[in-house]
Amino acid sequence: MENSGRDWEKILDFLARRFTGGERPGIDTVLFLIGVQELGMGPQKFSRDDKINLMHVGLCAALSLTPYCERTGKGPDGWPLFRQKKSLPEAGREQIVRDALIAYFRQQGVIDD
C-alpha cells in the first residue's frame, strides 16, 4: 500500500477510536468532524443544514492547504469563511480531496510525516 493509503488508514483508525465507537467513518463524517473542529464551538446539536455546512467547512479547511481554496476569516456568526481560488478538476478530484485531508490531519499532529 502506498504512503497516502497508509496515512488514510491511520486517520480512519484514529477517528474510529476517538469519535465513532470503533466504527470507521465515511468521508462525510470525516468532513463533519473537521468542520466542528474548525468552528471551534465544541460539541452541540446541529440542524441538518448546519451539518451540511459543517461538512463544507471541513472540505474547505482541508483544501485551504492546497492551491484550490483559502481561508478569508470569520463571518459575523463566527463561522469560518473561505474563498475558492480555482476549481477542482473532475479527473483526480477524489485523490486531491483525500490528499488534502491527509495534509490537514498531518498539520493537526494526528499522523507523522
C-alpha positions in Angstrom: 0.0 0.0 0.0 1.3 3.4 -0.9 2.1 6.0 1.8 -1.1 8.1 1.2 -3.1 4.9 1.6 -1.4 4.0 4.8 -1.9 7.6 6.1 -5.6 7.5 5.2 -6.0 4.2 7.1 -4.3 5.7 10.2 -6.7 8.7 10.1 -9.7 6.4 9.8 -8.4 4.3 12.7 -7.8 7.4 14.8 -11.3 8.7 14.2 -12.9 5.3 14.8 -11.2 5.0 18.2 -11.8 8.6 19.2 -15.2 9.6 17.8 -17.3 6.8 16.2 -17.2 4.0 18.8 -14.8 1.8 16.8 -16.7 2.1 13.5 -14.6 3.5 10.6 -16.1 6.8 9.5 -17.1 7.6 5.9 -15.9 10.7 4.2 -18.9 12.8 5.2 -18.2 12.0 8.9 -14.6 13.0 8.4 -15.6 16.3 6.8 -18.2 16.9 9.5 -15.7 16.3 12.3 -13.2 18.7 10.7 -16.0 21.3 10.4 -16.9 21.0 14.0 -13.2 21.4 14.9 -12.8 24.4 12.7 -16.0 26.0 14.0 -14.5 25.8 17.5 -17.8 25.9 19.4 -17.5 22.4 20.8 -20.0 19.5 20.6 -23.6 20.6 20.3 -26.8 19.8 18.5 -26.7 20.9 14.9 -29.6 21.2 12.4 -29.5 19.3 9.2 -28.5 22.4 7.3 -25.7 23.1 9.9 -24.4 19.6 9.4 -24.2 20.1 5.6 -22.5 23.5 6.2 -20.0 21.9 8.6 -19.1 19.3 6.0 -18.4 22.1 3.6 -16.3 23.9 6.2 -14.4 20.7 6.7 -13.7 20.3 3.0 -12.7 24.0 2.6 -10.4 23.8 5.7 -8.6 20.8 4.1 -8.5 22.4 0.7 -7.1 25.6 2.2 -3.8 23.6 2.4 -3.8 23.3 -1.4 -3.9 25.8 -4.2 -7.7 25.4 -4.5 -9.1 27.3 -1.6 -8.1 29.9 1.0 -9.4 30.9 4.4 -10.6 34.5 4.5 -11.6 35.0 8.1 -14.8 34.5 10.1 -18.3 35.7 9.4 -20.4 37.7 11.9 -21.8 34.4 13.2 -18.3 33.1 14.0 -18.2 30.6 11.2 -15.0 30.3 9.1 -15.1 31.8 5.7 -13.2 30.5 2.6 -12.7 31.6 -1.0 -12.3 29.2 -3.9 -9.1 30.1 -5.7 -9.5 27.6 -8.5 -11.9 24.8 -9.4 -11.1 21.2 -8.6 -10.6 19.2 -11.8 -13.1 16.4 -12.5 -10.3 13.9 -13.0 -8.5 13.1 -9.8 -10.9 15.1 -7.6 -11.2 12.3 -5.0 -7.5 11.9 -4.7 -7.0 15.7 -4.3 -9.5 15.8 -1.5 -8.0 12.7 0.2 -4.5 14.2 0.0 -5.8 17.5 1.4 -7.4 15.6 4.3 -4.2 13.8 5.0 -2.3 17.1 5.0 -4.9 18.5 7.4 -4.5 15.7 9.8 -0.8 15.8 9.5 -0.9 19.5 10.4 -3.1 18.6 13.4 -0.5 16.1 14.6 -2.7 13.0 14.1 -0.2 11.4 11.7 3.5 12.0 11.3 5.4 13.0 8.2 
